[in-house]
Amino acid sequence: MSVKLSGLDLAHSYLDAGLWVLPIKPNKKEPYTRLAERGHLSATNDHVVLQDWIDFDPDMNIGIACEMSQLVVLDFDYRNMSDDADTFLGWMDHLYYDETMVVRTGNGFHYYFKCAAGLQLKAKCLDGVDVKYRGYVVAPPSMHPDGDIYRSNGKSIMDIPDYLLKEITNAVR
């Protein structure tokens, strides 16, 4: 039996999964620098620190520091997607939607993958597809500035397949 978490309990579950989180301003995408002065570099894996942040502002959004968490997140943004990016998203949906954590954002999707430390990745794969590794992503149950709630498909995060890592590395423009 699985337990469905809601609210900021999800943030604690991210720590339990080995991820590093950071506070994000309520209904925004920017780090809450009043709580985390160095932005994503102030991310924590400490439940006490996280709870202090939540107690300070229970309406804050939650971010996940990608590199610290050894994650690559492919960020598909409908507003900027090229035809190639749309084809790539269809391929990703077909191969990975049921295999790894996918988050519906206000303007697209985030596909999460575990990865090795120390990767050298550029920030863009295709027009409309960013590779989030050096920075952070906004995570469920955060609220997008347009009012949509970030929602996950509820899957665990899978290791990035070698061929996908090669594809995103070679596709960088």
C-alpha positions as semicolon CSV with decimal commas, in nm:
position;residue;x (nm);y (nm);z (nm)
1;M;0,000;0,000;0,000
2;S;0,140;0,340;-0,091
3;V;0,076;0,653;0,106
4;K;-0,002;0,965;-0,095
5;L;0,173;1,268;0,053
6;S;0,038;1,616;0,015
7;G;0,151;1,966;0,098
8;L;0,498;2,029;0,230
9;D;0,525;1,668;0,357
10;L;0,646;1,608;0,001
11;A;0,946;1,828;0,071
12;H;1,045;1,601;0,361
13;S;1,001;1,298;0,136
14;Y;1,250;1,452;-0,108
15;L;1,509;1,457;0,173
16;D;1,427;1,093;0,254
17;A;1,499;1,014;-0,112
18;G;1,844;1,176;-0,087
19;L;1,755;1,502;-0,259
20;W;1,861;1,852;-0,153
21;V;1,586;2,113;-0,128
22;L;1,569;2,490;-0,111
23;P;1,298;2,741;-0,028
24;I;1,136;2,921;-0,320
25;K;0,933;3,240;-0,281
26;P;0,557;3,174;-0,261
27;N;0,396;3,151;-0,609
28;K;0,732;3,231;-0,769
29;K;1,030;3,048;-0,920
30;E;1,304;3,247;-0,745
31;P;1,493;3,122;-0,439
32;Y;1,372;3,262;-0,109
33;T;1,703;3,433;-0,032
34;R;1,578;3,561;0,303
35;L;1,594;3,194;0,411
36;A;1,866;3,066;0,178
37;E;2,107;3,352;0,112
38;R;2,304;3,170;-0,157
39;G;2,001;3,046;-0,349
40;H;2,033;2,687;-0,467
41;L;2,382;2,668;-0,315
42;S;2,209;2,696;0,025
43;A;1,999;2,383;-0,038
44;T;1,974;2,140;0,252
45;N;1,927;1,772;0,318
46;D;1,852;1,838;0,686
47;H;1,492;1,787;0,807
48;V;1,534;2,039;1,092
49;V;1,646;2,317;0,857
50;L;1,366;2,234;0,615
51;Q;1,108;2,242;0,894
52;D;1,242;2,579;1,012
53;W;1,188;2,713;0,660
54;I;0,835;2,570;0,647
55;D;0,754;2,712;0,992
56;F;0,878;3,054;0,878
57;D;0,657;3,051;0,566
58;P;0,427;2,753;0,510
59;D;0,319;2,907;0,178
60;M;0,668;2,889;0,027
61;N;0,738;2,685;-0,283
62;I;0,996;2,406;-0,283
63;G;1,294;2,369;-0,514
64;I;1,532;2,080;-0,570
65;A;1,903;2,152;-0,626
66;C;1,984;1,929;-0,922
67;E;2,361;1,880;-0,916
68;M;2,371;1,842;-0,536
69;S;2,095;1,580;-0,568
70;Q;2,272;1,410;-0,860
71;L;1,979;1,478;-1,091
72;V;1,938;1,580;-1,451
73;V;1,597;1,729;-1,522
74;L;1,479;1,784;-1,877
75;D;1,257;2,093;-1,878
76;F;1,009;2,105;-2,167
77;D;0,853;2,451;-2,204
78;Y;0,556;2,471;-2,443
79;R;0,605;2,845;-2,498
80;N;0,942;2,795;-2,668
81;M;0,926;2,445;-2,817
82;S;1,045;2,382;-3,171
83;D;0,908;2,098;-3,386
84;D;1,218;1,894;-3,293
85;A;1,148;1,953;-2,923
86;D;0,785;1,849;-2,969
87;T;0,901;1,526;-3,135
88;F;1,152;1,471;-2,852
89;L;0,874;1,521;-2,592
90;G;0,660;1,259;-2,769
91;W;0,955;1,019;-2,762
92;M;1,012;1,092;-2,391
93;D;0,644;1,040;-2,310
94;H;0,645;0,707;-2,491
95;L;0,965;0,575;-2,333
96;Y;0,979;0,730;-1,987
97;Y;0,647;0,871;-1,862
98;D;0,566;0,550;-1,674
99;E;0,930;0,485;-1,574
100;T;1,050;0,799;-1,394
101;M;0,922;1,101;-1,208
102;V;0,754;1,348;-1,443
103;V;0,618;1,678;-1,316
104;R;0,352;1,887;-1,487
105;T;0,459;2,251;-1,455
106;G;0,268;2,566;-1,545
107;N;0,406;2,559;-1,901
108;G;0,521;2,204;-1,971
109;F;0,690;1,908;-1,806
110;H;1,001;1,817;-1,607
111;Y;1,150;1,468;-1,659
112;Y;1,371;1,366;-1,364
113;F;1,669;1,129;-1,391
114;K;1,940;1,024;-1,146
115;C;2,291;1,081;-1,275
116;A;2,656;1,066;-1,179
117;A;2,826;1,362;-1,016
118;G;3,052;1,596;-1,208
119;L;2,879;1,594;-1,546
120;Q;2,965;1,864;-1,797
121;L;2,627;1,957;-1,944
122;K;2,514;2,271;-2,119
123;A;2,185;2,432;-2,025
124;K;1,997;2,380;-2,353
125;C;1,919;2,066;-2,548
126;L;1,679;2,204;-2,810
127;D;1,465;2,515;-2,844
128;G;1,214;2,472;-2,562
129;V;1,410;2,196;-2,386
130;D;1,645;2,301;-2,108
131;V;1,880;2,067;-1,925
132;K;1,862;2,145;-1,553
133;Y;2,175;2,027;-1,376
134;R;2,383;2,317;-1,243
135;G;2,087;2,495;-1,086
136;Y;1,751;2,393;-0,948
137;V;1,394;2,313;-1,044
138;V;1,071;2,411;-0,874
139;A;0,904;2,094;-0,743
140;P;0,560;1,972;-0,632
141;P;0,353;2,086;-0,450
142;S;0,468;2,436;-0,550
143;M;0,240;2,687;-0,717
144;H;0,346;2,823;-1,056
145;P;0,321;3,203;-1,096
146;D;0,018;3,147;-1,326
147;G;-0,165;2,962;-1,045
148;D;-0,114;2,602;-1,161
149;I;0,015;2,352;-0,906
150;Y;0,324;2,148;-0,994
151;R;0,207;1,784;-0,996
152;S;0,405;1,463;-1,017
153;N;0,309;1,135;-1,183
154;G;0,413;0,970;-0,853
155;K;0,693;0,755;-0,998
156;S;1,038;0,707;-0,847
157;I;1,333;0,868;-1,021
158;M;1,517;0,630;-1,253
159;D;1,884;0,638;-1,353
160;I;1,939;0,825;-1,676
161;P;1,996;0,572;-1,956
162;D;2,338;0,607;-2,119
163;Y;2,188;0,661;-2,462
164;L;1,961;0,942;-2,334
165;L;2,256;1,113;-2,163
166;K;2,450;1,084;-2,491
167;E;2,149;1,218;-2,685
168;I;2,108;1,529;-2,470
169;T;2,483;1,589;-2,463
170;N;2,513;1,563;-2,842
171;A;2,195;1,763;-2,912
172;V;2,320;2,073;-2,733
173;R;2,331;2,369;-2,967
